[in-house]
Amino acid sequence: MPVAKKKPVGNLEEIEPEPVVETEPEPVEEEEVLSEDEEIEIKKPVKRAVKKGVYKNFGEPRKEKKERTQAQKDSWARCLAARQAKRDERLKVKEEDAKDLETYKKQLAKKNTEKVIKKAVAIKKKAAVVEKVLDEISDDETPIEVVKEKIKQRRAAAKPATQQRPRVESAYQPEEYHMPTIRFI
């Protein structure tokens, strides 16, 4: 493709556009369209066999492994012993955690059952109080509002009155606060 010519104009360069030459488009090859009845054969790739003891690319035999020194063997033995010790330690910690979790779950279940029992007893007591009041009032025909009021009175009488603490007057007496004077100049 030819390069556009440049004309210097002061500090700037003016570029003249190159005339556009129309070329014929390249022909596109049409693919063969197969009908639905025709089958396409797909070949499965074959895995190449690699000879043992030989590098894949070079065909050279592998080098013999050097025999380890006694210091290397001892070091490896120490490493294996340390690894086994750490495994055992992790296993002990895991077992202890499992026992702790099991005891926690038992305590939680026991606490929850105690709560449920306590709640059931409270519900039974309320039902007994309501039933007792209804038995007393059911003989005569009284309005429901009166019945509800009597039930509230019975519940209030059954509850122990909570004592309020006397309010303690503090010895600290804050001084009278005066607003500061603001002057505009």
Buried (B, 14 or more C-beta within 10 A) or exposed (E): EEEEEEEEEEEEEEEEEEEEEEEEEEEEEEEEEEEEEEEEEEEEEEEEEEEEEEEEEEEEEEEEEEEEEEEEEEEEEEEEEEEEEEEEEEEEEEEEEEEEEEEEEEEEEEEEEEEEEEEEEEEEEEEEBBEEBEEEBEEEEEEEEEBEEBBEEBBEEEEEEEEEEEEEEEEEEEEEEEEEEEEEE
